[in-house]
Amino acid sequence: MFSKVRLLVLFVILLAITGCNNQFMSSGIIYMQQNDVDKAIVQFNEAIKIEPGNAQAYLWLGKAYGTKQDYEASAKYFVLALDKDTTGKVLKEMKETSEFYWPVLFNAGTGFIKNGDAKEKKSDYESWLTKAEIVNDTSVNYDYLVLLYAETGEETKMVETIAKAVAKNPKNLSLFFNVAKFYIGAEKFDLAKEYLQKAVEIDSKNPQILYWLGEINYSTKKYDDAITSFKKFFDAQAVLDSTAKAKLDSYRGDASFKMGKIYLEEKKKYAEAITFFKTALEVNKEDFESMLNLGFAYYKNKNYADAVSTFDEYMSKAKVEISALFYMKADCYTRMKMDKKAIEAYDKAKELEKQGK
């Protein structure tokens, strides 16, 4: 008897909370308190059929899906609850309990990163992140809105949102870095460099930022600046722990290759080029482009024996035969006074040339 009285009291309280006589709402809330979320969802859906404008029904349905960690479904109903609420109660509750509502909206809004469907579901992600900002006023919401607009190519909206993010957090390193990456992808290198410089002002020893500065300078043929940035990158990576250092090894390989190209083709400093191409090959032994350029650097530096062995290794691993390389081998053998091998290499070059190789 006592339990029945308690249940009746709870039912009356729930009616007062919901502010309506919708029995499905009351049943749904009871199921939620009993952790029977699936049954609660059925009840809240029935409540919405009876009262399509009931903001609380949408709010509770969103809570139910949030409990199941179905963030997109949950966020969808939270947005509907906010849109249908004319009293301000829904927003008030969300702000007062932002530790529940904000993560749901934020996780739903950032789903495009994992799902790769920013363009297809842009309006949904935009809505969820915008509502997340209303619930919890933090720059991180804007950070991901910036990424969303970058993914969808909406530069005007991106720039507007950057201003809002920076107003909240002027030292937003990841924001500047991500915007720079967007402009690099769009080949707007001056703008990319502008944002990377802002990032450098915050953290002058961040290896990724230094690498991308070097990459931009290399792409825009500002080779002295590229050398400076890449050298700073090498120094910054060198002091990291082994795990962090390993994560940046591909960057080190690429930076080493580009440094080698600068010294080989622009600076004509062949010994330095050799050093950097060898470093690139330490990172990736199958980097055929670095291997080929190492052969060129050896040849230019008059390291003829090393040039021959490197050309041979390249052609063996790449499974190609190139007439130009056999001509260079012939010249190497001639300079080493190995006339027989020089003739053999020259004859092979002529044969390959006839074959168009």
C-alpha positions as a printed Julia matrix, in Angstrom:
357×3 Matrix{Float64}:
  0.0    0.0     0.0
  2.82   2.37    0.96
  4.58   1.85   -2.42
  1.36   2.62   -4.28
  0.98   5.9    -2.36
  4.59   6.83   -3.19
  3.97   6.09   -6.86
  0.83   8.23   -6.85
  2.71  11.13   -5.23
  5.51  10.78   -7.81
  2.94  10.8   -10.62
  1.37  14.02   -9.28
  4.83  15.63   -9.0
  5.68  14.62  -12.55
  2.47  16.17  -13.81
  3.42  19.4   -12.09
  6.91  19.27  -13.63
  5.69  18.63  -17.15
  2.99  21.25  -16.87
  0.44  19.24  -18.81
 -1.9   16.29  -18.55
 -0.1   14.25  -21.21
  0.0   10.74  -19.73
  2.7    9.63  -22.15
  5.06  12.27  -20.81
  4.5   11.09  -17.26
  5.02   7.46  -18.22
  8.17   8.32  -20.16
  9.7   10.16  -17.2
  8.91   7.24  -14.89
 10.62   4.85  -17.33
 13.62   7.17  -17.41
 13.84   7.06  -13.63
 13.74   3.28  -13.87
 16.54   3.35  -16.48
 14.25   1.74  -19.04
 15.26   4.16  -21.78
 13.81   2.32  -24.78
 10.32   2.27  -23.24
 10.72   5.93  -22.33
 11.5    6.78  -25.95
  8.28   5.09  -27.09
  6.28   7.12  -24.58
  7.88  10.45  -25.49
  7.23   9.81  -29.18
  3.57   9.2   -28.35
  3.54  12.42  -26.32
  4.82  14.34  -29.36
  2.08  12.86  -31.55
 -0.53  14.24  -29.17
  1.22  17.56  -28.6
  3.58  18.37  -31.51
  4.38  21.74  -29.96
  5.34  20.39  -26.53
  8.94  21.54  -26.06
  9.36  19.39  -22.93
  8.48  16.23  -24.87
 11.3   16.93  -27.34
 13.65  17.79  -24.48
 12.97  14.52  -22.69
 13.26  12.54  -25.9
 16.65  14.17  -26.4
 17.63  13.21  -22.85
 16.67   9.62  -23.53
 18.82   9.41  -26.66
 21.61  11.22  -24.85
 21.52   8.56  -22.13
 22.04   5.99  -24.9
 24.97   8.09  -26.21
 23.19   8.52  -29.53
 24.42  12.08  -29.76
 23.01  13.01  -33.15
 19.48  11.86  -32.33
 19.75  13.54  -28.93
 21.0   16.81  -30.4
 18.26  16.76  -33.03
 15.58  16.72  -30.33
 17.36  19.28  -28.16
 17.34  21.69  -31.11
 13.62  21.01  -31.67
 12.98  21.63  -27.97
 14.77  24.97  -28.13
 12.97  25.96  -31.33
  9.53  25.09  -29.95
 10.02  26.57  -26.5
  8.27  29.92  -26.06
  8.88  30.25  -22.32
 12.67  30.12  -22.12
 12.47  27.19  -19.69
 14.28  24.78  -21.99
 17.27  27.06  -22.5
 17.34  27.87  -18.79
 17.49  24.18  -17.91
 20.18  23.51  -20.51
 22.35  26.31  -19.21
 21.87  25.25  -15.59
 22.77  21.65  -16.45
 25.23  22.38  -19.24
 27.5   19.52  -18.11
 24.96  17.16  -19.7
 23.49  19.15  -22.57
 26.64  20.79  -23.92
 28.69  17.57  -24.44
 25.78  16.02  -26.34
 25.44  19.0   -28.69
 29.2   19.36  -29.03
 29.81  15.67  -29.76
 27.05  15.68  -32.33
 28.35  18.9   -33.89
 31.9   17.61  -34.25
 30.81  14.32  -35.81
 31.88  15.48  -39.27
 35.53  14.96  -38.31
 35.02  11.24  -37.75
 32.29  10.72  -40.35
 33.82  12.76  -43.18
 30.4   14.06  -44.24
 30.73  17.79  -43.55
 29.29  18.81  -46.91
 26.41  16.35  -46.84
 25.23  17.22  -43.3
 26.62  20.72  -42.96
 23.35  22.31  -41.79
 22.94  19.73  -39.0
 26.49  20.11  -37.72
 26.22  23.88  -37.92
 22.96  23.86  -35.96
 24.33  21.6   -33.22
 27.52  23.59  -32.74
 25.6   26.86  -32.75
 23.23  25.57  -30.08
 26.2   24.23  -28.11
 27.55  27.77  -28.03
 24.24  29.07  -26.66
 24.27  26.44  -23.91
 27.92  26.87  -22.94
 29.72  30.02  -24.08
 33.2   28.69  -24.92
 35.58  29.29  -27.81
 35.91  25.57  -28.55
 32.48  25.64  -30.19
 33.71  28.29  -32.6
 36.93  26.37  -33.2
 34.98  23.48  -34.66
 32.61  25.74  -36.54
 35.71  27.18  -38.2
 36.78  23.65  -39.13
 33.31  22.87  -40.46
 33.32  25.96  -42.7
 36.85  25.11  -43.81
 35.71  21.6   -44.75
 32.76  22.98  -46.71
 34.81  25.74  -48.36
 32.79  28.62  -46.85
 35.6   31.09  -46.39
 33.43  34.11  -45.52
 31.68  32.28  -42.68
 34.99  30.83  -41.58
 36.6   34.27  -41.28
 33.57  35.63  -39.38
 33.75  32.73  -36.93
 37.51  33.1   -36.52
 36.9   36.64  -35.26
 34.41  35.32  -32.67
 36.8   32.58  -31.56
 39.75  34.95  -31.25
 37.64  37.41  -29.25
 37.13  34.67  -26.67
 40.64  33.23  -26.84
 43.3   35.45  -28.45
 45.99  32.79  -27.96
 44.14  30.05  -29.76
 47.04  28.07  -31.2
 45.06  25.19  -32.71
 42.64  27.6   -34.37
 45.4   29.52  -36.16
 47.08  26.27  -37.18
 43.89  24.76  -38.6
 43.02  27.92  -40.52
 46.54  27.96  -41.97
 46.1   24.35  -43.1
 42.85  25.36  -44.85
 44.62  28.13  -46.76
 47.51  25.83  -47.62
 45.01  23.42  -49.16
 43.49  26.31  -51.09
 47.01  27.37  -52.16
 46.49  30.8   -50.6
 49.96  30.77  -49.14
 50.15  34.4   -48.03
 47.06  33.97  -45.85
 48.32  30.62  -44.58
 51.61  32.2   -43.59
 49.8   35.03  -41.83
 47.99  32.58  -39.55
 51.08  30.46  -38.98
 52.96  33.57  -37.89
 50.18  34.22  -35.35
 50.68  30.64  -34.12
 54.46  31.13  -33.89
 53.88  34.19  -31.7
 52.08  31.89  -29.25
 54.48  28.93  -29.47
 57.73  29.59  -31.29
 58.98  26.01  -30.83
 56.0   24.06  -32.05
 57.48  21.63  -34.61
 54.36  21.26  -36.74
 53.98  25.0   -37.13
 57.66  25.38  -38.03
 57.39  22.55  -40.56
 54.41  24.14  -42.32
 56.14  27.5   -42.41
 59.02  25.77  -44.14
 56.6   24.05  -46.51
 54.96  27.36  -47.48
 58.32  29.06  -47.99
 59.48  26.15  -50.13
 56.28  26.19  -52.21
 56.62  29.94  -52.78
 60.34  29.59  -53.62
 61.5   31.58  -50.61
 64.31  29.13  -50.11
 66.34  30.98  -47.47
 63.22  31.32  -45.31
 62.44  27.65  -45.94
 65.91  26.65  -44.73
 65.47  28.73  -41.58
 62.04  27.23  -40.81
 63.06  23.64  -41.53
 66.18  23.96  -39.37
 64.04  25.26  -36.52
 61.71  22.31  -37.09
 64.63  19.86  -36.83
 65.77  21.49  -33.57
 62.23  21.43  -32.12
 61.68  17.79  -33.02
 65.06  16.7   -31.69
 64.21  17.61  -28.09
 60.89  15.72  -28.02
 60.51  12.38  -26.28
 60.81   9.28  -28.47
 57.05   8.81  -28.9
 56.37  12.4   -29.92
 59.46  12.43  -32.12
 58.33   9.3   -33.96
 54.96  10.88  -34.76
 56.77  13.63  -36.65
 59.19  11.39  -38.53
 57.3   11.7   -41.81
 57.58  15.49  -41.47
 61.31  15.12  -40.85
 61.67  12.97  -43.97
 59.81  15.46  -46.13
 61.66  18.46  -44.7
 64.97  16.68  -45.26
 64.07  15.93  -48.87
 63.12  19.54  -49.54
 66.29  20.8   -47.86
 68.25  18.44  -50.08
 66.51  19.81  -53.17
 67.28  23.39  -52.15
 70.97  22.65  -51.61
 71.2   20.53  -54.76
 69.35  22.78  -57.22
 69.37  26.27  -55.75
 72.45  26.56  -53.55
 74.69  24.14  -55.49
 76.04  22.93  -52.15
 76.19  19.26  -52.92
 77.73  17.95  -49.69
 74.85  19.49  -47.72
 72.35  18.04  -50.21
 73.88  14.58  -49.68
 73.44  14.88  -45.92
 69.77  15.78  -46.18
 68.87  13.13  -48.77
 70.55  10.52  -46.59
 68.46  11.71  -43.64
 65.3   11.39  -45.72
 66.28   7.82  -46.54
 66.92   7.07  -42.87
 63.27   7.98  -42.27
 62.04   5.94  -45.25
 64.38   3.49  -46.97
 61.92   3.14  -49.85
 61.84   6.86  -50.64
 62.86   6.43  -54.28
 62.77  10.15  -55.03
 65.29  10.88  -52.29
 67.39   7.95  -53.48
 67.5    9.26  -57.05
 68.35  12.79  -55.92
 71.04  11.42  -53.63
 72.61   9.86  -56.72
 72.5   13.24  -58.48
 74.07  14.94  -55.45
 76.86  12.36  -55.34
 77.47  12.88  -59.06
 77.59  16.67  -58.72
 79.88  16.35  -55.7
 82.22  14.11  -57.76
 81.55  11.11  -55.52
 81.39   8.95  -58.62
 81.5    5.51  -57.03
 78.68   6.46  -54.63
 76.69   7.91  -57.52
 76.95   4.67  -59.52
 75.93   2.46  -56.59
 73.04   4.77  -55.72
 71.75   4.85  -59.31
 71.96   1.06  -59.42
 70.09   0.75  -56.13
 67.43   3.16  -57.33
 66.83   1.32  -60.62
 66.8   -2.05  -58.87
 64.32  -1.05  -56.18
 62.14   1.07  -58.47
 62.27  -1.68  -61.1
 63.11   0.74  -63.92
 65.96   1.23  -66.39
 66.58   4.81  -67.54
 68.93   5.77  -70.35
 69.87   9.1   -68.72
 71.12   7.3   -65.61
 73.26   4.94  -67.71
 74.76   7.93  -69.5
 75.63   9.39  -66.09
 77.04   6.05  -64.99
 79.18   5.96  -68.16
 80.53   9.41  -67.3
 81.24   8.3   -63.72
 83.18   5.26  -64.92
 85.11   7.38  -67.4
 86.13   9.81  -64.66
 87.18   6.85  -62.49
 89.21   5.54  -65.48
 87.12   2.38  -65.69
 86.83   2.44  -69.45
 85.36  -1.02  -69.99
 82.48  -0.36  -67.6
 82.06   3.09  -69.13
 81.58   1.54  -72.6
 79.13  -1.03  -71.22
 77.08   1.69  -69.51
 77.17   3.86  -72.64
 76.01   0.99  -74.87
 73.18   0.22  -72.43
 72.16   3.87  -72.45
 71.97   3.9   -76.25
 69.91   0.7   -76.28
 67.44   2.08  -73.71
 67.24   5.38  -75.59
 66.11   3.53  -78.72
 63.38   1.91  -76.62
 62.24   5.33  -75.43
 63.37   4.73  -71.86
